[in-house]
Amino acid sequence: MKRALIALVAASALVATPAFAVDGNLPGGTSIAVAIATPADGAEVAPGPVTVTGTASVGTGVPVADTSLIYVLDASSSTGNPGAPSCGNILQCEIAAGLALNAQAQSGTIGDVGMVAFGVTAATADVQPGAGDQLLTGPATDGDTDGVRDIEEVISSTFINGVATFTNKNVGGGQTNFADAIAKARTVAEASTRARKIVVFMSDGFAVGGGSITVPLAGIPDDIDIYTFAVGSGSNCTNAGPNNEGSLEQITAATVPGGHCVQVTDVGSLPAILPGVIGSSLSTLSMQVDGGAFTPIGNAAITPDLPQDGPVNVNYSVATPALGIGSHEICVRANGTDGGGAGQVTDCHTVVVNGPGGAFALEAAGLVKIPRTPEAVCPPGATKTQVAVNLPPLVTTGALNASCAAAGGTTTALSSVDGATLLGGAVQLSAISSTCTGSGSGVNRSSQVVGTINGTPISAGPATIGIPGVATVHLNESTTGPGGRLVQNAVRVEVLGLLGIVTQQIVLGSCYIG
């Protein structure tokens, strides 16, 4: 897919790619990576928001040399006009920009390079010292072993009206022929087998002669992007020439959807601007929870702020929405661009939320106080057993048992009492138990009571049974406690005093989630 030129600035300092990152490459071959550092994959976390931390990078890993780069220099007579003190005349500033771009090409994403010079006509440059007219070479190749990269020798040999190395070619200087320059650039690009072809097209004027640019642009492959630069005050992105030959803006618009010609009024800035054509950028980070939409991670959670030009590494720390009991997938995505277009990588971790819960076998409040005995709580979870309680006539019990365990997104709390006698024998119980289970699918509560009240067998299911003037007995009771806690009581007895006022409460076999 073609892309717009996102940024034209110099690259920042190199920082190492984080370990254990999900690594990939952008369409132009630049490395891009993202990693979730915490929580660890498979971690168990508390209910509520979860803080997610990690790193993302672009341009710090191993690149793929998947792009071809073609330099197109205007060598017409007008490029002899003054450019800037920092680089010389306009042509010398074009040359300096080409050399700066080729220095950037050493980052590893550029597989081969070529060059075209144009004036009245255009010519493909011979970019290797061997026999024949060679259209392509490596960005770092030094075939004649003179200590200078071959393509840089060729770029530096460009003169008014032509190019001298490795074969002298004259293009004439009296006019500016965009159409032939495009045709020759296309010839070089189509000679490359790389997946992407980037053409950097510089001119200090506008098309004069050579015919319409629509002819060489017709049917141009999607893998060729032509970025145009109007250099100096004598050039203009939108001037289509005296006979409507076509403008620099039209060239980029035809090959880079959403792209635009870059007006470079300050000629001296061209060497700093041009390398951005193949530069990379880490543009955004976003987070997804449980397969929902990716939502942007704001710069308040990212250091340094995005977007950043590569190579760069950033850190992030962001909170998820509140997570309930169960298993959840958290994904962080990094989006970036390079000379080939936009791309992304995503790292996902699964976390498990174990809800809080607990259970106890016996509790008494009122004139006689018995703390929850024993009580097991999640987290961290425990299994506890306590010997019988003997407080006649109020309560006598067998062994008291409680446990709570939380794992894999499920919390299970159990309590039981190995028989009990209450209120001087009015309540005789042989089995008492309750179970509470909480998971991502909800909370389940149940209990069982076996015995008699005043000699009458207890039926299954919830029930409230009165012992006139003595007590009210609640069996298999599901209720809600403080803070929305879901409670299951196997037995809850309210002992009545004068005027029917409750003076004592006894709970046997209770569990809760929440």
LINRALIN-V883121 format. One record per residue. N is the residue number from 1. OMEGA is omega in whole degrees, 0 to 359 (NA if undefined). Layout:
N:OMEGA ; N:OMEGA
This chain:
1:179 ; 2:184 ; 3:174 ; 4:176 ; 5:188 ; 6:185 ; 7:179 ; 8:181 ; 9:181 ; 10:181 ; 11:178 ; 12:188 ; 13:181 ; 14:176 ; 15:185 ; 16:176 ; 17:181 ; 18:177 ; 19:176 ; 20:179 ; 21:166 ; 22:186 ; 23:176 ; 24:177 ; 25:175 ; 26:184 ; 27:178 ; 28:177 ; 29:180 ; 30:179 ; 31:174 ; 32:184 ; 33:173 ; 34:180 ; 35:168 ; 36:179 ; 37:177 ; 38:359 ; 39:178 ; 40:177 ; 41:182 ; 42:183 ; 43:173 ; 44:186 ; 45:179 ; 46:175 ; 47:180 ; 48:179 ; 49:178 ; 50:178 ; 51:181 ; 52:179 ; 53:178 ; 54:183 ; 55:173 ; 56:183 ; 57:171 ; 58:176 ; 59:182 ; 60:181 ; 61:183 ; 62:180 ; 63:172 ; 64:182 ; 65:190 ; 66:187 ; 67:173 ; 68:183 ; 69:181 ; 70:178 ; 71:176 ; 72:184 ; 73:173 ; 74:180 ; 75:179 ; 76:187 ; 77:184 ; 78:180 ; 79:172 ; 80:179 ; 81:181 ; 82:178 ; 83:180 ; 84:180 ; 85:184 ; 86:183 ; 87:178 ; 88:179 ; 89:186 ; 90:180 ; 91:179 ; 92:177 ; 93:173 ; 94:179 ; 95:179 ; 96:179 ; 97:178 ; 98:178 ; 99:178 ; 100:178 ; 101:180 ; 102:174 ; 103:177 ; 104:182 ; 105:179 ; 106:181 ; 107:172 ; 108:181 ; 109:181 ; 110:182 ; 111:177 ; 112:184 ; 113:175 ; 114:183 ; 115:175 ; 116:170 ; 117:181 ; 118:174 ; 119:174 ; 120:173 ; 121:177 ; 122:180 ; 123:171 ; 124:180 ; 125:172 ; 126:192 ; 127:175 ; 128:183 ; 129:182 ; 130:181 ; 131:179 ; 132:182 ; 133:185 ; 134:184 ; 135:188 ; 136:173 ; 137:176 ; 138:181 ; 139:180 ; 140:185 ; 141:175 ; 142:187 ; 143:180 ; 144:175 ; 145:177 ; 146:178 ; 147:179 ; 148:178 ; 149:185 ; 150:183 ; 151:179 ; 152:172 ; 153:181 ; 154:180 ; 155:183 ; 156:182 ; 157:181 ; 158:180 ; 159:177 ; 160:179 ; 161:178 ; 162:178 ; 163:189 ; 164:188 ; 165:352 ; 166:173 ; 167:182 ; 168:179 ; 169:182 ; 170:182 ; 171:181 ; 172:186 ; 173:188 ; 174:181 ; 175:179 ; 176:189 ; 177:180 ; 178:187 ; 179:181 ; 180:178 ; 181:178 ; 182:181 ; 183:181 ; 184:177 ; 185:178 ; 186:178 ; 187:180 ; 188:182 ; 189:183 ; 190:174 ; 191:181 ; 192:177 ; 193:181 ; 194:183 ; 195:180 ; 196:175 ; 197:179 ; 198:178 ; 199:178 ; 200:192 ; 201:182 ; 202:176 ; 203:178 ; 204:182 ; 205:176 ; 206:187 ; 207:174 ; 208:181 ; 209:178 ; 210:180 ; 211:186 ; 212:177 ; 213:180 ; 214:181 ; 215:180 ; 216:179 ; 217:182 ; 218:177 ; 219:181 ; 220:184 ; 221:180 ; 222:183 ; 223:177 ; 224:177 ; 225:179 ; 226:177 ; 227:186 ; 228:181 ; 229:177 ; 230:192 ; 231:175 ; 232:185 ; 233:180 ; 234:182 ; 235:183 ; 236:183 ; 237:190 ; 238:180 ; 239:184 ; 240:178 ; 241:185 ; 242:181 ; 243:179 ; 244:178 ; 245:180 ; 246:186 ; 247:174 ; 248:179 ; 249:180 ; 250:179 ; 251:180 ; 252:180 ; 253:182 ; 254:186 ; 255:181 ; 256:180 ; 257:182 ; 258:181 ; 259:182 ; 260:169 ; 261:179 ; 262:178 ; 263:181 ; 264:181 ; 265:177 ; 266:186 ; 267:181 ; 268:181 ; 269:184 ; 270:179 ; 271:178 ; 272:183 ; 273:191 ; 274:182 ; 275:179 ; 276:180 ; 277:180 ; 278:179 ; 279:179 ; 280:180 ; 281:169 ; 282:192 ; 283:184 ; 284:168 ; 285:177 ; 286:183 ; 287:178 ; 288:177 ; 289:175 ; 290:174 ; 291:178 ; 292:180 ; 293:171 ; 294:179 ; 295:184 ; 296:169 ; 297:185 ; 298:182 ; 299:175 ; 300:181 ; 301:185 ; 302:176 ; 303:351 ; 304:182 ; 305:173 ; 306:2 ; 307:176 ; 308:177 ; 309:183 ; 310:0 ; 311:183 ; 312:174 ; 313:179 ; 314:175 ; 315:176 ; 316:175 ; 317:187 ; 318:181 ; 319:173 ; 320:165 ; 321:179 ; 322:179 ; 323:179 ; 324:182 ; 325:178 ; 326:181 ; 327:182 ; 328:175 ; 329:178 ; 330:180 ; 331:173 ; 332:183 ; 333:174 ; 334:178 ; 335:179 ; 336:178 ; 337:168 ; 338:184 ; 339:180 ; 340:180 ; 341:185 ; 342:178 ; 343:184 ; 344:170 ; 345:185 ; 346:174 ; 347:182 ; 348:173 ; 349:174 ; 350:176 ; 351:181 ; 352:177 ; 353:175 ; 354:182 ; 355:175 ; 356:179 ; 357:179 ; 358:179 ; 359:172 ; 360:184 ; 361:185 ; 362:172 ; 363:176 ; 364:178 ; 365:181 ; 366:180 ; 367:174 ; 368:183 ; 369:174 ; 370:178 ; 371:180 ; 372:191 ; 373:330 ; 374:177 ; 375:175 ; 376:187 ; 377:171 ; 378:345 ; 379:8 ; 380:184 ; 381:182 ; 382:171 ; 383:186 ; 384:175 ; 385:180 ; 386:182 ; 387:183 ; 388:175 ; 389:183 ; 390:179 ; 391:180 ; 392:1 ; 393:186 ; 394:183 ; 395:171 ; 396:185 ; 397:165 ; 398:181 ; 399:182 ; 400:186 ; 401:176 ; 402:177 ; 403:174 ; 404:179 ; 405:179 ; 406:179 ; 407:175 ; 408:180 ; 409:179 ; 410:176 ; 411:181 ; 412:179 ; 413:183 ; 414:172 ; 415:177 ; 416:177 ; 417:182 ; 418:178 ; 419:180 ; 420:173 ; 421:183 ; 422:172 ; 423:175 ; 424:177 ; 425:178 ; 426:179 ; 427:179 ; 428:185 ; 429:180 ; 430:180 ; 431:181 ; 432:178 ; 433:175 ; 434:180 ; 435:175 ; 436:179 ; 437:177 ; 438:178 ; 439:179 ; 440:180 ; 441:177 ; 442:182 ; 443:176 ; 444:181 ; 445:176 ; 446:177 ; 447:180 ; 448:178 ; 449:177 ; 450:179 ; 451:181 ; 452:171 ; 453:185 ; 454:176 ; 455:180 ; 456:180 ; 457:179 ; 458:178 ; 459:175 ; 460:177 ; 461:180 ; 462:179 ; 463:172 ; 464:186 ; 465:180 ; 466:169 ; 467:191 ; 468:177 ; 469:184 ; 470:187 ; 471:169 ; 472:183 ; 473:178 ; 474:184 ; 475:177 ; 476:188 ; 477:172 ; 478:184 ; 479:180 ; 480:181 ; 481:181 ; 482:178 ; 483:179 ; 484:179 ; 485:180 ; 486:191 ; 487:172 ; 488:176 ; 489:174 ; 490:180 ; 491:171 ; 492:183 ; 493:174 ; 494:180 ; 495:185 ; 496:174 ; 497:179 ; 498:179 ; 499:176 ; 500:180 ; 501:179 ; 502:180 ; 503:184 ; 504:175 ; 505:178 ; 506:177 ; 507:178 ; 508:175 ; 509:182 ; 510:173 ; 511:182 ; 512:174 ; 513:180 ; 514:NA
